[in-house]
Amino acid sequence: MKPLRRSAGSFRYAIAGIRLLLFTQPNARIHLTLAALALVLGILLRVSIAEMALLALTIGLVLALEAVNTALEAVVDLAQPEQHPLAAYAKDVAAGAVLLAALAALAVGALLFLPRLWALLG
C-alpha cells in the first residue's frame, strides 16, 4: 500500500504544479486557450486520429516546455536573486525553447488546418 500512497502524493504535487503554472503564468493560459481552440477546430474539421494524436503531442510539448521554463526561472531566481549574465542566459534560452515549440505547433496547426479550411472556402 505504501507505494500506492506515494504515487497518489506525487500526483497531488504534479496537479498542484499544473495549477500554479496556469494561475501564475499568463503565457501558459494563452497556450492552453490556443490548444483548446486547436482541438475544437480539429474536431470540427474531422482530422484523423493520427492527426489528432500529433496535435495532442504538440500541445503537450508546448505546455511541458512552458512548465519547465517556469520552473527554471524560479530556480534561477532562488539561486541568483541579483542580476547576473549567466542567470539571464539560462532564462533566455529556456524561453527560447518555449518559442521554438510554439512555432513548431503553429506549423503543425497550419499543415493540418489550412488545406481543410481552403477546401471549405473554395
C-alpha positions in Angstrom: 0.0 0.0 0.0 2.8 2.5 0.7 4.0 2.7 -3.0 0.4 3.5 -3.9 0.2 6.3 -1.4 3.5 7.7 -2.6 2.1 7.7 -6.2 -1.0 9.4 -5.1 1.1 12.1 -3.3 3.2 12.6 -6.4 0.1 13.1 -8.5 -1.2 15.7 -5.9 2.2 17.6 -6.2 2.1 17.4 -10.0 -1.5 18.7 -10.1 -0.5 21.5 -7.8 2.3 22.3 -10.1 0.0 22.5 -13.1 -2.4 24.7 -11.2 0.4 27.0 -10.2 1.5 27.2 -13.8 -2.0 28.0 -15.1 -2.8 30.5 -12.3 0.5 32.4 -12.3 1.7 32.3 -15.9 -0.2 34.3 -18.5 1.6 32.7 -21.4 0.6 29.2 -20.1 -3.1 30.4 -20.2 -2.6 31.7 -23.7 -1.1 28.4 -24.8 -3.9 26.4 -23.2 -6.6 28.6 -24.8 -5.0 28.2 -28.2 -4.7 24.4 -27.6 -8.4 24.2 -26.8 -9.2 26.1 -30.0 -7.0 23.8 -32.0 -8.6 20.7 -30.5 -12.1 22.1 -31.3 -11.0 23.0 -34.8 -9.6 19.5 -35.2 -12.9 18.0 -34.2 -14.9 20.3 -36.4 -12.7 19.7 -39.4 -12.7 15.9 -38.7 -9.0 15.4 -38.6 -7.9 11.8 -38.4 -7.0 10.0 -35.2 -3.3 10.1 -36.2 -3.5 13.9 -36.8 -5.3 14.4 -33.5 -2.6 12.5 -31.8 0.0 14.7 -33.5 -1.9 17.7 -32.3 -2.1 16.4 -28.8 1.6 15.6 -28.7 2.4 19.1 -30.0 0.2 20.7 -27.4 1.7 18.6 -24.7 5.2 19.6 -25.8 4.5 23.3 -25.7 2.8 23.2 -22.3 5.5 20.9 -20.8 8.2 23.3 -22.0 6.3 26.3 -20.6 6.3 24.4 -17.2 10.0 23.6 -17.4 10.7 27.3 -18.3 8.7 28.5 -15.3 10.4 26.1 -13.0 13.9 27.0 -14.3 13.1 30.7 -13.9 12.1 30.1 -10.3 15.2 28.1 -9.5 17.5 30.7 -11.1 15.8 33.5 -9.2 16.3 31.5 -6.0 19.9 30.7 -6.7 20.8 34.2 -8.1 18.5 36.9 -6.8 20.7 39.6 -8.2 21.0 40.1 -11.9 23.8 38.0 -13.4 24.6 37.4 -17.1 24.5 33.6 -16.7 21.1 33.8 -15.0 19.8 35.9 -17.8 21.4 33.4 -20.3 19.6 30.4 -18.7 16.3 32.2 -18.6 16.5 33.4 -22.2 17.5 30.0 -23.6 14.6 28.3 -21.7 12.2 31.0 -23.0 13.6 30.4 -26.5 12.8 26.7 -26.2 9.2 27.5 -25.5 9.1 29.8 -28.5 10.6 27.1 -30.7 8.0 24.6 -29.6 5.2 27.2 -30.1 6.4 27.9 -33.6 6.5 24.2 -34.4 3.0 23.9 -33.0 1.9 26.8 -35.3 3.5 24.9 -38.3 1.6 21.7 -37.3 -1.6 23.6 -37.0 -1.1 25.3 -40.4 -0.3 22.0 -42.1 -3.3 20.2 -40.5 -5.9 23.0 -40.8 -5.1 25.3 -43.7 -5.7 22.7 -46.5 -9.1 21.8 -45.0 -10.1 25.5 -44.5 -9.1 26.3 -48.1 -11.2 23.4 -49.3 -14.2 24.7 -47.3 -13.8 28.2 -48.7 -13.1 27.2 -52.2 
